[in-house]
């Protein structure tokens, strides 16, 4: 299964990606996670990415495209992959199409998660991420058993800088202007499947797997 997840920030792509990757036994490739990993390791890529991410802007295509192209050469992608957070504009979608054509590995589906802006803001502002294992929780909707600590590994939970209110507005604007056009792009190619991102994590996961049958 070669799959792309698309949807506004906070729609639950990261959470659902974990379920879907496990269900289809494919690697979960999140460009946001790769950037955050590099920020944590203070690599040159991390320093560059941080300057864009902190503002809610996209990291330049020249950097992101090559990073994904390289990731798709890893042997674990042989039986498929799940791309979470990439492509995020038409240029990236065109670049990916060329890479997949060259590799003779066509996409199977593009799964869109749809959600209202008011709900997105509630989800993003309460979202917390584990410093240890990157698991996602929410201060209200998916409370950890012990406040501030990850249920999965006991690591410290933190709020992403780009989940702070002042950055959320820009991320939503960037999504509307740059990312939304790719929905029509994939609709035209007949690959798009859209599901509602409202409801419990397991309900949405079941809906997603059903849509991909
Ligand atoms: P995410 O974890 O997917 O919400 O991504 C967090 C941030 O990483 C985004 O707001 C961007 O600054 C950057 N980012 C992630 N994926 C991409 C991408 N495909 N193109 C450009 N920037 C990206």
Boltz pocket constraint, residues with backbone or C-beta under 6 A from the ligand:
constraints:
  - pocket:
      binder: B
      contacts: [[A, 9], [A, 31], [A, 32], [A, 33], [A, 35], [A, 49], [A, 52], [A, 53], [A, 54], [A, 56], [A, 57], [A, 58], [A, 59], [A, 60], [A, 64], [A, 84], [A, 85], [A, 86], [A, 87], [A, 88], [A, 92], [A, 162], [A, 171]]
      max_distance: 6.0
